[in-house]
Amino acid sequence: MKRKIPYIYTSLLYICAFILFLEWLYPVNQIGDVANMTVFILYTVFCFFISMLGVKWWLSMPLKGLGLILIIDSLFMAAPMLSRRWIEQLLVEMAFNLNALFAQQWYELTPLFRSVLFLLLIWMLSYLLHYWFIVMKRVFVFVLLTFVYLCLLDTFTPYEADAAIVRTFIVSFVALGMSNFFKEIDRESVHFSWLKKTPVWVIPLVGVVLFSTLIGYAAPKFNPQWPDPVPFIQSAAENAGGPDNGSGIQKVGYGEDDSRLGGSFLQDYTPVFQAAAKDEHYWRVETKDVYTGKGWEKSVEPQYELMSGERIGMQTFSPSVETEEFDTMLDFHDDSDMEKLVYPYGISQVTSERDFYLRTDYEHGEIGTERDGDSVKLDQYTITYHSPSFAIDKLREARPEDDPEAIKERYTQLPESLPERVGELAADITEDDDNRYDSARSIESYFGRNGFTYQINNVPVPEEDQDYVDQFLFDSKVGYCDNYSTSMVVMLRSLDIPARWAKGFTSGKVIENGDTTDDYDIYEVTNANAHSWVEVYFPGSGWVPFEPTQGFSNLTDFHMNMDDIEQDSALDSEEEEAIAQGQQEEVLEEDDTEAATAQNNDNTENIDINWWYVLIVVAVAVLIVFFIYRTRFRWRTAYLFWKLQRKKDAQTFQEAYHYLLALLKHKGLFKNPDQTLREFAKRVDFRYSTTAMHHLTRHYEQILYKNEMNSEETIELSQLWKNLMKQIMA
C-alpha cells in the first residue's frame, strides 16, 4: 500500500520545478523583444501556486483563464473589460492573427496574440511540471533539457548563463534527491511519523549537494581540451544556408564579412574599449566600395604600406578644410578581438607604450599594427587627430565636372540587376535640389519623413532574386544602420554622385564626465555601438560623412564661412532656412509632444478605469472563490446525496463512502495503515456517538467483497450518510 507523501515535501519538490522553469524565463527578456517580463513571471507564480494547492480542474482552469484575461486587458486593451468594444477588438485581433498563422506569416503576428500564446504556454507547463514532478516523480528529463537550453543560450546568444547553470545544478540535485527518496518510500511502504517530527532526511541530501557544489567551484579547472565548435557550426551554417544564409539571428557587433546583409540582430552590450575624448565623433575602421545587390565587398585586395605611427597620411578630406587638433586615449578590454586600428577622422599620429609599425591601406581606410612581421593587437594607444569642420557654402559650390575620373568611376558603381525604381526614387527625392550637398541632405532626411522604422528584430533577408536596397525602400521599410546607409549610397550613386560605405563605431556612452570643459570625458564603446554610415565625395573638400539612420545624428561638424558680403548673405539665407526648419521641427515636436501627452493621458485614464474595473472584478472573484472553497464540502455532500437518492447503485455508494473517508481525514481522523475498515468505523462512531459509520462500512464491504446490493437499504443508508456528514461538518 503506497504512502501519501506529506504535503510540505511535495510542495518543496514542486517549488524546485518552479525555480527550474524560471531559468527558462529569465533569458527571454534579454534575447527576445519582450516587454513587461515581470507580468509574465507573476502569472507564472500564480499558475504554479494554484497547481501546488491541488485545486480541482473545474476551479483552477477558470482562475488561470481569468488571470490571463486580466493581463491581456491591462497590457493591450483600451476599452473597458468585457465591454462590447473590448470583445470586438479581441475578436478582430484573433481573426487577423489566425489568418497570419495559417498563412505562415510569422512576422505579422501581433504582440497581443504572441502574449496570449506565451501565457498559454506558462499555463500548460505549470500543469505538466506538476504531473512530472509530483505525480510521476520523473525529474531527470526536464533537468537535462534545462541544462541543454542554458548551454545553447550561453553559446549562441549574449545571455551569460554561468550563474544560471550553478543555480540549476543545485536545485536539480535537490529535486532529484527528493524524487528518488520519495520513490523509495513508496516502494518500501515506509511510515511517516518520524518525517513529521524531524527533517533529518534532508540533512544528508543538502549536505551532499552543497559539498558537490563547493568541490566543483573550488577545484582547479582544466583549459578546454577540444577546439571551440561554435565557429565551425556557424561556418557550416553559412556555407549550407544557400540563399537564406543571412536569415538567422546574429549578435550585433563589428564584423568583417558584409557580402550578405540583412536579418535580425540581438543586442550585445559587451564592452569593446573605453576612450578619453573631448568631443563625440565616429570611430572609423574601414570603407567598402562595391555594392553587389546583397551586400558590400572591396574592389581590390588591400595594399598595405608599412610606416611608423609618428605621422599618418590617412586624410579623407583636403588640407583646405578647417580643423581643430585633439588627442584621444583608447583602452581596449582584455577579451576584445579588435585587431584593426579604431580612429577618428583626421588621424595624424598614433603612440603606444609597445613598439609597433602601422600597416595602412589607403584605398579602404584600414589600419593594422604589426611587430617583427607579425600582426599585433594594441591594448592601449593614443591618437592625435585634426577634427574637420566642413563649410556648407563650399560644399554647395562643388561641381560634378571637377570629380576625378578615377573616383567617379569607382564610387558610382552599381550592379546591373538594380531595379530602375531605386534610381527613379532618388531622382524624385532630389528634383528640387541644384547642388550635391542639398541632394545628399534630401536623401539623408528622406527616411525620417516617410515612415521608415529603425529596428533590429524581424528584419527580413532578401530573396535570391531580390535586391537588398530595393527590398528595404519599397517592401519592408524596417531595418538598422546597414539598411539605411547602403540605401543612401546606392541612391546617390544612381545620381552619379560618388559615395562609399563606411563602418566602425559611434561615439559610445559617457560613463564619466570631466570636471571642466578642458577635461576629457570617458566614453565606453560596446558591440552595440557598431555602426555604418555614408561618405560622399565633394571636389575641393574630400569625403564628407552623412548619417541617414533613424535615431542617429551626424557627429560631423558643419559651418558657414563669413569671409565677404556675399558669403554673409549666404549665411543669412542659411540661417533663415535653419531657423525656419528649426521652427518647423519645434512645431512638429510640440505637436508630437502634445499628441503623445494626450495619448498618454487617454491611456492613463483608460488604465485607471480598467484598473478600477479589474479591482472590482478581482474582489468579487475572490469572494466567490472564498465562499465556494469554504462551503465546498457542503456542496459536494448535497450533490452526492442527490445522486444516491436518484441512482441507488453500487458505484455511487462507493463514491459517497470514499468521500466520507476523505472528509474524516480532512478533519484529522486518519485511518491507520494497519487498521481495518471496521476498526476505523468503531473509532468514528465513538468520536461522534453514533452507529452510522458501522452500518455504512458493513454495506460497503458487502458491495466490495460479496457484490451484494440492496436498493431499499441504500435509501436508508443514504440518510444515515447525510446525517453523519452533517455531524462531521458541524
N, C-alpha and C positions, 0 to 999 in steps of 0.2 A: 504493500500500500504506500503510495507516494505521499511524502510530507509536503505540506504547503509552506513555502519559504516565507518567513516573516516579511511584512510589507516594507519595513525600513531597509532591508537588504536588497530587495528587488528594486526599490527606489534608487538606491545607490548605484546599482548596475545600469539603470536607465539614465541616470544623470551622467554616467560615463559616456553613454551613447550620445547624449545631448552635447557634451563637450566635444566629442569627435566630430559631430555634424557641424558645429560652429567652425571647426577648422576648414570645412568646405566653403563656408560663407565668407570668412574674413578676407580671402584674396579677391572676391568678386568686385569689391569696391575699388581695387587697385588695377585689376586687369580688364575690367569692363566699364562701360559707360552707365553706371548705376548710381543714382542719387537716392537720398533718404534710406541708406542702408540700415540705419537704426530702426526704422519702422519694420523692415523685414526680420530683423533679429528679434524684435519684441513679439512679432507674430509667431516666430519660431518658439520662443519661450511659452507663449500662450498655448500653442498646439501640443507641445511636449508636456506641459503641466496638466492639460486635460487628459491626455493619454496616460500619464503617470497615475492620475486619480482613479483610473479604471472606469471612467464614465461610460455608460452604455451607448451603443452606436446611435440609437434614436435620439439621444440628447447631445452627444459630442458632435455629430455632424451639423445640426443647426447652430451650435455655438461657434464652431470653426468657420462655418459659412458666414455667420453674422460678422465675425471678426474680419473676414476677407472683404465683405461689402463695406464695412466701416472704413477700412484702409483705402480702398478704391475711391470711395466718396470723398475722403479728406484730401487725397492726393490729386485727383483728376477732375472731379465733377464740380460744376459751378452751381447747378440748380439744387434746391432743397432735396434731401434724400427721399427717394421713393415717390417724388412728385412726378407728374406726367412728363415734364421736360427731362427730368432725370432718367426716367425709363426710356424715353425716346432716344436720348443721347447714348445710353448704354446699348440699345438695340442697333443703332447706326454704327457704333464702334465695332460691335461684334460681327455685323454683316460685312463691313468693309474688311476686317481682318481675316475672316473666314475665307472670303474671296481671294485675298492675297495669299493665304495659306495654301489653298488648293491650287493656285497659280504658281506656287513656289517662288513668289516674290518676297523673299525673307526680309529684305531691307525696307519693305513697305509697312511692316507690322508696327503698330503704334505703341508708344510707351505704356498705355493703359492695358493693352492686350498682353504685352510681354510681362507686365507686372502680375496680371491675373495668372498667367502660366507659371510664373515663379512662385507665387503664393500657393497655387495648387500643388506644385512640386513639394514645397515645405509641408503642406498638409499631408500628402501621401507618405512622405518619408517619416513623419512623426509616428504614423501607424506602423509602417514597415519595420522601423527600428525597434518599436515596442514588441512586435511579433518576433523579430530575430533575437533580440537580447533577452527578453523576459520569458516568452512562451517557449521558443525553440532553444534558447541559450547557445546560439551559433554566432559567435562574435568574430571569429578569425577572418572571415571573408571581408567584412566591412572594414576591419582594421587594415588588412592588406590593401584594399582599394584606397583607403585614406593615405597610406604611405606612398603608393604609386602616384596618386593625384598631386600630393605636395611636391614630390620629386620632379614631376613633369613641369609644374609651375615654376619651381625654383630654377630649372634648367633653361626653359624656353621663354620665360616672361620676366619682367622686372621684379616680381614678388620674391622677397627674401624669406625662405622657409626654414631657416636654421632653428629659430625658437619654436616654430610650429612643429617641427619634427621631434624636438625634445619633449614638448608637451604631449604630442601624440604617443610617443614611446611610453611615457609614464602612465598616462590614462589607459592606454591599450593593455599594458601588462596588468594593471589593476583589474580591468574588466575581464581579461582572460582568466586571471586567477580566481576571481569571484565566480565566473561562469562555470569553470571546471569544478570548483569547490561545491557549488550547488548541485551539479550533476552527480557528484559522488554522494551527496546527502540523499538525493532521490534514489540512487541505486542501492544504497546500503540501509535505507529507512532509518536514518539517524534521528533521535529525538531532539527537540529544540529548546528544552527547558533551560539548558546551560547557555544557549545563544542569547536568550533574553536577559540574562544576568550579566554577562561579560562579553566584550568583543575580543576575547583572547585570540580567536582565529584570525583576526585582522592583523595582529602584530607581525607574525612571520611573513604574511603577504606584503604588507607595506615595507617591512624591513628588506625583503629580497629586492623589491622594485627600486627602492632608494639606494641600496647598496650597488645594484647593477648600474644605475644612472651615474652615481659618483665614480665608479670604476671607469665607465665609458668616458666620462668627462675628464678625469684626471690622467688616464693612461696616455702614453705617448702615441702620437698619430703618425702613421706612415704616409709618405707622399703618395699621390696617385700612381699606381703601377701600370695602368693602361692609359693609352692616349685618350684625350677628350673626344668623345664620339659626336659631340654637337656639331662642330664644323663639317664633319663628314656627312651627317644626316642632312644638314642644311644644304650642303653642296649637292648631295644626291637628289634632294627635293627640287632644287633649282634646275638640275640637268634633266630630271624626269618630268618636270612640270609642263614642258612644252609651252604653248601659247599662254597658258594661265599661270605661269610660274610666279607672277607677281601678285597673285590674288591673296596670298597668305598674309596674316597679320605679323608685322615686324616690330622690333623695338626701334624707337626713334633714336637718332644719333648720327654722327658723321660716318659716311660710308664711301668706299671707293668706286663701286660699280653703280653707274647711273644709266646703264644701257636700256633698262626696262623700268620705267617709273610707274607709279600707281599703287593702289592697295592701301589698306588701313595700317595705322601705326599705334603702338602702345607707348604712352609717355614714359620716359625714363629720366628721372631726376638725379641720376648718378653724377657726382661732380667730376669734371674733366680737369679744370685748372682754376686758380684764383689769380686775379690781376689787380695791381695797384695802378690806377689811372686817374687823370683829372677830367676826362670827358668820356661820353659814350661814343662808341664807333663800332663799325663792323670789324670782326676778326676774320680776315681773308685767308684762304688756304690755296685755292686754285680756281681756274676757269675752264670751261669746255666750249667747243665751237661747232661741233657737227650735230645737228638735230636729225634723228633717224625716223621720226614718226612715232617712236616708242620711248625714246629717252635721249641721252647725251653721250657722245664719245669724243675723243680727241682726234683731230685730223692727221696729226703726225706723232710719232713716238717722242717722248720728252728728250730734249737735247740739253744736257746739264753742263754748266760751266762751273769750274771749281774756283772758289775765291775765299778770302778771309772775311770775317764778319765786320771788319773795320769800316768798310764802305760798300754799300749795296746800291746798284743802279736800277732797282725794281720800281721805277717811276711809271705809274699808269697815267699820269697827266703831264702836261707841258710845263716848262720852267716859268712861263708867264702867269701861271695860276698862283693866287695868293695863298700862303701857307703860314702856319704857326708851329714852332718846334715844341715837342713834348717828349717825355720819357715814360715808359710803362714797364713794370716788372711782372713777369709771369712765373707762377709756381704750379707745376703740374702734380696731380695726385699720383700716388705710387702705382695704382693699378691702371693708370691711363696708358693706352697703347697708341697715342698720337705721335707718329714719327715725323710728320711734316711740320714745318715751322708755321705757327699761327701768328699773324702780324696785322697791324692796322695799315690803312692806306698811307703812302708816303714814307715807308720804312727806309731808313738810311744807314742804320748801324745795329749790330747785334753783339752783345757781350755776355760772357758767362764765365763762371769760375773754372770750367773744364775747357781744355784745348779742343778745338774743332775747326772744321772747314765747312763752308756752305756749298751745296750743290744746287745751282739756280737754273731753273727752266724758264726763260723769259717768255717763251711762247704761251705758256699757260699759267704763269704766275706762281709756280710751285717751287718751294724752297725746302731742301732737305739738309741734314747735317751728317757729317762723317768724320772719322778719325782713323788714321792709318789704313785708309782704303775701305773701311767697314762703316756701314751705317750706324749711327749712334743717336739715341734719344736724349735730348736735353731736358732735365727735370726743372731747371730754373734758368732764366735768361732775362736780360734787359734789352729793350728795343728803344732806339731813338728814332723818331719819325716826325715828318712835317705834315701836319693835318691840313688838307686842302679846303679852300672855300671858293666855290665856283661863282663867277659873275653871271647872273641871269641874262643881262643885256648882251653880253658877249656870246653866250650860248645861243641866243636868238639870232645872232648875226651869222652863225655858222652856215656855210653854203655847201650843198651836196657835191658840187663840182670840185671842191677842194679835198674831197676824200681821197687818200692814196689808193691807187688801183688794187694793191695787194690786200689792203684792209677791206675794201668794198667787196672784192671777190670772195674773200674767206668768210667774212662775217655777215653776208646776206644769203648764205647757202640755205636752201630748203629742199626737202625731199619732193620728188615728182608726184608722190602719192598724196600730198597735202590737198585736202578738199578746197575748192575755189572759194567757198563761202567764208573761209577764215580770212583771206585777203579782202574779200568784199566787206566783211565786218570792220576790218581795220580801216578801210577807206571811208566807211560811213562815220566811224568814230572821229576821224581827223579831218573831215571835209571842210571844217571852218578854220583850220589851223594853217598858217602860212610859213611856219618855220619848224625846225626839227625839235626844239625844246618843247614848244606847245603841243606838238604831236605826241611826244613821249609822255608829257603830263596828262594828256587826254586819255591815252591808253592806260596809264598808271591808275587813274581815278575811275576808269570805266567800271571796274568790278564792284566797287563800293556803291555805285549808283544803279546797279542793275540786278540786285537780288542774289549775288554770289555769296556763298557761306563758307567760312573757314571751319573745317572740322578734320579730325584725323581718324574718326571711326566711320565705317560704312562708306569708304571711298572706293568706287568701282575701278576695276582694271580694264583697259580697252581690250576688245576682242581682237583676234588676229588680223582682221581686215579693217580695223578702226584706228584712226589717228588719235594720239594721246591728247593733243590740244583741241582738236575738233570735238572730242567727247566731252571735255571739260566746258568748252564755250557754249555748246548747244544742247547737251544732254543732261549731264549730272549737275553742273554748276556748284559742286561742292568739292573741297579739297584743301590742301595745305600749300606751303610755300612753293614746292616744286611745280604744282599745277599753275599757280599764278605767275611765277617768274618765267616758266617755259612759254606760257601763252603770250606774255608780253613780248618776249624776244622774237617769237615766231611772227606775231603781227607786225612788229617793227620791221623785220626782215622782208615781209611781204610788201612793204612800202619802200624797199631799197634803202632802209636806214641800217647801218652796221650796228649790230648788238650782239652781246655774248652772255653766257650763263655763268654767274659767279656763285661760289659756295664757300661756306665757312661757318661762323657763329655770330649770333647777335651779341650785344654788349654784356649780357648776363644781368644778374640781380645784385644790387648793392647790399652787402652784408655788414659793412662798417663805413660810416661817413667820416670824412676828415673834419678836424676841429675848425679849420678855416678854409676859405676858398682856395688858398695856395696849397693845401694839403691834398694828399691822394685819397680817393675813395677806393674801398676794396670791393671788387666785383667777383662773384662766383659764377662761373660758366659751367653748365651741366650739359648732358646729352640732349636735353630738351631744348637747348638753345641752338642746336644745329639748324642751319638756315641756308636758303638760296635766294639770290636776288638778281637784278639786271644791271648790266653795264652798257651804256650807249656811247658811241664814238662821236665826238664833236671836233672838227678841224680847228686847230689852234688851242684847244683845251685838253683834249685827250679823252680818256674813258671816264664817264660820269655815272655813279651809281643811282639807280632808281628802285623804289620799293612798292610793288603792286599788291603785295599780300594783305588781305583784310586783317585789321587789328594790329598791324605793324606800321611804324613810322620810319621815314628815311632818316638815317643817322648822319647823313652827309650835310655839310653846311653850304648854304647858298646866300648870295648878297647881290646888291645892286651897286654899280660904280657911280661916283658923283664927280667926275673929272671936269665936265663942262656943262654948259647950259642945256645942251641937247640931251645929255645924259640925265641932268636934273629933271628935265621934262619927262623923260622916260621913267625915271624913278617915281615922279608924282603919279604918272599913269599906272605904274606898277602898284604903288601904294594904294591908289584908289581901287584898283582891282582887288588887291589883298583885303582892303577894308570892306569892300562890298561883299567879297567872298566870305570874309570873316563874319560880317553881319548876317549874311545868309546862313552860314553854318551855325551861328549863335541862335538864329531864329529856329532853324531846324532842330538844334539841340534842345532849345526851350520847348519846342513842340513835342519832341520825343520825350523830354523830361516830364512835361505835363501829361502826355498820353500815358507814360509809364506810371506816373503818380496816380492818375485816375484809375488805371488798370489795377495798380496795387491796392488802391482804396477799395475798388469794387471787389477785388479778390479777398481783401481783408474782411469786408462786410459779409461776403459770401461765407468765408471761413468762420466768422463769428456766428452767423446764422446756422451754418452747418454744425459747428461745434455745440451750440446750444441744443440743436436738434439731436445730435449724437448723444449728448449727455442725458437728455430725457429718455431716448430710446434705450441707452445702456442701463439707466436706473430702473426703467420698467422691466427690461430683460433680466436684470439681476434679481429683482424682487420675484419675478415669475419663477426663475430658476431656483431661487432660495425656497420658495413655497413648495415647488414640486419636490425638491430634494428633501425637505423636512417632512413631507407627507407621503413620501414615496412608498413606504410600507403599507400605509392605509389604502392607497390607490391599487397597489398590487394585490392586497388582500381582497378588496372588493371585486376586482376583476376575476381572481381565481374562484371566489365563492360563487359568482355568477356562472362561471364556466362549469363548476361542479354541479350546480343545480340544473344546468342545461344538458350536459353531456353524460355524466354519471359513468364514465368509462375508466378503465384501469390507468391509462396514460395520464389523464387529468388528475386522478387522485395521487399518483406518484409525483407529479409536478407540484401539487399542493403540499405534499409531505416534505419534499426536498426544500421547498421554500420555508416551511416551518423550521426545519433544521438550520437553514441559513439565518433566519431571524433570531433564533436562540443563540447562535454563535455571535451575531452582532450584539446581542445583549450581554455577552460574556459567559454564556453557558455552553462550553465546548464539550463535544463528545471525545473522550479519551480514545486513543488508538486501540487499546486492549479492552475496550468496553463494548458489550453487545448493545443492540438497539433496545432490548427490553430493560437492561440495566440503566441505560441512559433515560428511558421513559420513566422509570421509578424516580430518578433524580429530578426530572422535570415536574412530575406530579407532586412530589414532596415540596418542591420550590413554590408551586402555585396552588397547592392544596386542592388538587383535582385528580380525577382518574381519566381525563380525556386523552392524555398522551398514551396511556396504556392501551385504550381501545383503538386509537389511530394506528399505533405501532403494530398491534395484532392484525388488523385488517391489511396493513401494508405488507406484512410478512406472508399472509395468505395469498395476496396478489403476486408477490415476488417469487415465493418458493412453491406454492401449490397451484398457482394460476386460477384461483377461485375469486369470483367477483359477484357480489350481491348488490344489485342496484338499489333495493329498498334500504339496505343497511348503509349504503353510501350516502343516501339522502340524510339519514340521521347523523352519520359521522360528519357530514359537511357542516351541520350546525355546531357540533362539538368542536370541529376545527376552527370555525369562525369565532366561537366564544373564547377558545384558548388563545387565538391570535390577538383578540382584544385585550385579554389579561396581560399578555406579554408586552403589548404596545402601550399599556396604561402607564 
